Amino acid sequence: MSIEFIDLNAQQQRIKPQIDSRIQAVLAHGNYIMGPEVRELEEGLESFCGAKHALGCANGTDALHLALLAIGAKPGDAIFCPSFTFAATAEIVPHVGATPVFVDVEIDSFNMCVESLKRAINHAKSLGLRPAGVIPVDLFGQAADYNPIEAIARENNMWIIADSAQGFGATYHGKTTGSIGDIATTSFFPAKPLGCYGDGGALFTSNDELAASIRSLRVHGKGTDKYDNVRIGVNSRLDTLQAAILLEKLAIYPGEIELRQAVAERYTQALQEAFFAPRVNDGCSSVWAQYTLRAKSSEHRLGAMERLKLAKIPSVVYYPLPLHQQTAYAQFPSDPAGLPISAQHSQTVFSLPMHPYLTTHDQAFIIDTLTSGN
């Protein structure tokens, strides 16, 4: 038996004729950079999530960088990020001269902890930093708890950039991720729930001025054209072939989200007694970028992952070391009360195969392997 952690081939076989047709259309018109499919995709993304503006770019990390440039992040700014996330969330902050300040996460949703954010803001002030913005992460597919985060941000005159690299398409109290925050970003890395066949990303905003700035920044700070440079920009454009592929993937994405939810429900029903299953907050939905269990201890996780390995079932630890403990980020400030949940998660979490095409037969085998000898 061969089980894929993420089965991109099954999805490709489903829509291969449509993808082939889209690629041939791009080859025929030859507009490989910022061709018509890019704007068609942007319009589709706007319609899907409800943001006024969607703007494609080269990748999800660039999306975060462009967001910081557009919003005016600068030296002396404190920008608050969860520690339990991929490095890209914090990586772009020092690139604009600002200081990342690390915040702990909730134990069962894996997303930013509001109380930790409050402490981190006060700590940043005591260090002489100016609280400027917060970057919540929609980790593993679920939206962060934006209502209380937004209240804290507004109280401190801070903006919000929503990092929805893993959560684009999730819902939060009637809103779809992409339409939350001053700017939202996502990634189209192939392993993401909505992924292309290379690198790609997008930004979302309903602010006309921010959208105009991002359009300029992603093409070398262009004005009327790329040789009229009105600001210091970067080169970060979504190429047309990737946009063409994403158009066909976006067409089936709502149905795939439903299939992911069914897979998650089967996992949770079968595994919630043997492990700590992920919790989706009330009024929210997840796109299940990952299905991540918490073991009772590092030894419990080791045993579970070893059983999976022996059965040739892939599993992955996201993330084996929180950012505040990483060499590149250890010197930056963090919640003075510590980040115990982030540290605990790194020792106990592990993720199972998750994609819309995971059969009930394969899933039963995964569950049986995990629960036998647990």
N, C-alpha and C positions, 0 to 999 in steps of 0.2 A: 504494500500500500504506500502510495506517495501522496502526501498532503502538503500543499503549498501554504506558506504563511499568508501571502496575498496572491491570489490567482489572477494575474492580469491576462493570461492567455484565454481563460474562459470568457472573460468580458470581451476580449478582442474578437473571438470567434462569433460572438453574438452580433457584433456590429461591424464586422470586417468589410462587407460590401459598401456600407455607408462611409467608412473611413477611407477605403480605397478611392471611392468617388471624390471625396473631399480633397485628398492628396493630389489626385490627377487634375482637379480644377486649379489648384495652386500652381502645379507645374505648367499648366497651360497658360495662365495669365502672367506668371513669372514675378509677381510682386512679393518677394520672399520676406521683406521686412516691412511691418506695419501695413500689410495688404488689407483688402476689404474684409477678410474673415476676422481680422482683429477687432474691427469696430462692430461687426456682426456679433462676435462673442461678447464684447463689452455690453452691448444692448441686451443680450440674453441674460447676462449676469445681473444687470440692473433690474430686469423684470423678475428674475428669480428671487433676489433677496430684498428688493425694495429700496435700495440706495439710489440716489439721484444720479450718481456718477460711478462707473466702474472703469478702471484704467489698468490695462495690462502692462506687465513689466517682465524682466528677464527671469526672476526667481523670487521666492518668498523672502529671502534675506534682503534683497534689493528693495522689496516692497516696504519693509520696515525702515530701511535706510532712507528711502524717498519720503516716507511719512515724517520722519524726524527732521529732514531738511525742509520740507514744506511747512511744518508747524513751527519751525524756528528754534529747535533745541540748540543749546549753546553751552559753553563753559560756565561752570558755577551752578548749572541745573542739576538737581537730583531727580532721577527717573526711576520709578519703582517697578521692579520685575519680580516674579516668583523665582525662587531658586530651583525648584523642581520642574525643569523644562529643558528643551534643547538649547544649545549655546547661542543660536542665532538671535534669540529674544534679547539677550544682554549684549551680544557682540557688537551690535551697531551703535550702542550708546557712546562708548569712548571714541568712536570714529567722528562724532560731531563735537567732541570735547566735553561732553556731559559725564556725569557719574552715575553708574547703575547702583541702586540700593536694593539689596535682596530681602524678599518678603517670604514668609512661610506659606504653606498651603493647608487646605482642609484635609482631614484624614480620609474621608470617604468619597469626596468628589474630585480630589487631586488639584483643585483650582485655588486661586489666591485667597488667603485668609484675611478677612477684613480687619480683625483685631490686630493682627501682625502688621498690616499696612499702616494702621494708626500709629503704632509704636515706631515704625520705621520713619514715618514722616517727622515725628517729634525728634527722633535721633538725628535725622539729616539737618534739621534746623539747628540743633545744638552744635553741629560740625561746621556751621556757617554756609551750608548749601541752601539753595533756593528750591523748594519743592515745585517742580514744573509739570510733571506728567506721570502717568501710570500706564504700564503696558500689561494688562491682564492677558492671560493665555487661555484659550479654549482647549484645554488639554484632553487628549484622547478622544475628542469629538464632542464634548459637552461645553456649552457656553459657561464662562465665568459668571459669578453672581453679580451682575452689573448694577442693579439698583442701589445697593449699599455702597458699592465702589464709586458709582457716579456721585452719590451724595457727599462722600468724603472728598472726592476730586473737586467738586464745585465749592465746597466749604473752604478749600485751600487754593482756589483759583488755578486748578490744574486741568490740563487736557487729558483725554483718554485715547490711546491708540490700541485698538483691540487686535491682538495677534490670534487670528483664526486660521492659522496654517493647517491645524488639524480639525477645526470645527466648522468650516464653512458649510452652511446648510442646516445647522442645528437651530433650534428655536428656543427663545427665552421670553416667556410671558407674552406671547403673541408677536414677537419680533424675530426675524431671521438674522442670524449672524451675517455680517457684512453691512447691515443697516444700523449697527450699534457702535457707539463711540464717535468721537470727532472724525477719526479715520479708522478704518478696519483694513486688515491685510490678510492675504491668504497665499498659499503655495500650491502649485500644480505639479510638484515633484511626483514621479510616477506612482509611488506608494501611497499617496494621499487619497482620501475617498473620491475626490474629483481630481484626477491626475492626468498629465499628458504623457508623451513618450520622450521626454527630455526635461529640461528645466523650464519653469514658467511661474509667474506669480501675478497678483493683481492687488490693487488698492481700491477702496470704496469710501465715498464720502457724499454727504448731501450739501456740503459747503462749496459754493461756486468758486470762491477765491482759492480755496485749497486745491480744488480740482484743476484750476488753471495753472497753479504753481506746479503741481505734479506733472501735468502734460509737458510743461517746459523743462522741468528738471530731468525727466527720463530721457530727453533728447538733448543733452549737453547744455541745458539752460537756454533753449532756443526762444526767440521772439517770434517774428513773422515767419522765419524759416530757420533751418539749422545753422546757417552762417550768420545769423543775427543773434548773438549770445547776450541775453539780458540778465542772466544770473549764472552763478557757478553751478553747473549741473553734473550729470553722470551719463553713461551710456547704458541704458537698461530698457530694452524694447522686447516685447513678446513677439517671437517670430511667427510668420503667417502659417507655417505648417503645423506648429503646435496649437495655434488658435483653431485651425480647421479640425484637428483631432478632438479638441475640447468641445467644439460645437456638437459633435455626435455623442460625446460622453455626457454633456449637460442634458441632452434630450432624454436620456434614460436615467439620469441621476435621481429624481424623486422616487422612482420605483426601486432603485438600488438602495436608497436609504431605508425604505420599508423592509427590504430583504435583510439588511444589516440588523435592523431592530429585531427581526424574528430570530436571527442567529444569537443575538445578545440575550434575548429572553430565554432561549433554550439553555444557554450556558448558565445563566443566573439560577434558573429553577433547579438545575442539577447540581450546581457547585456551591451554592450559598451556605450550606452547612459545613462543608469541608474547608472552605476558604472564605475570606472576606470579599464579597462581590462588589463591583463598582455600583455606586448609587447615583441615579439621575435625580436632580432636584425637582421638587414639585413645580409644575407649570413650565417644564423644560423638556426638550428632547435632545438626543445625541445622534451624531452621524457615525459613531463608533469607529473612529479612525483606528483605535486599538481596543481590544477587550482585555483589560488589565485586572488581574486578581491580586489580592494581598495575602501572602502566606502568614502563618502565625509567628514565624521566626525565620531567620536566614537559613537555619538547618532544614526547616519545613520546606522552604522554597527550593533548596538544593536537591532534596529528595524528590520533589515533584518534577523539577526540570530534568533530573536524571532519568526518571521513568519515561518522560516524554521522549528524551533523546534515544533511549534504548528501543523505543517503539518507532523511531524515525519520524517523530512529530516535532516540527520546529517550534521553538518558543524564544522570546527575546526579553531582556531586561531593559526597560525604559524608565529610569535612567540609573546606571550603576553608581554615579557620583553626582550629588547636587552641585549647582554652579558655584555656590559660595565656598565649596571645598576644592574646586578645581584650581590648578596652578595659575591659570591666567586671570582668575577672578577673586582669588583669596584676599587680595589687598583692599577690595572695595567694601564699603559699609554694608551692614545688614541689621535686621531687627535686633536690638540689644538684648532681648529676652532669648535669643537663639532661634534656630530653625529646626527644632527636634522632629517635626513631622516629615520635612524634606529628607532629613538624614535617615529616619526610620523607613520611609518608602524605598530609598535606594537599597536597603537591605532585604526588603520583603516582597517587592512587586515583581510580577512577570506577566507577559502578554501572550495570549494564545492566538492561533490562526483566526483571522477575521476578514471576511470579504463576502460579498453578496451571493457568491456561487458555491459556498461551503455546503456540501450535501448533508442531509440529516444522518446518513450512514457514517460519513467521515466524522461528523461532530460527535456522534454516539461513541465512536472509537476513541476520540480524544477524551471525552468525559470518563469513559470506562478506565482508560489508562491512568487518568489523574486520581480517580476515586479508589482504585484497587491499591490497597496497601497504604492509603492515606492515614 
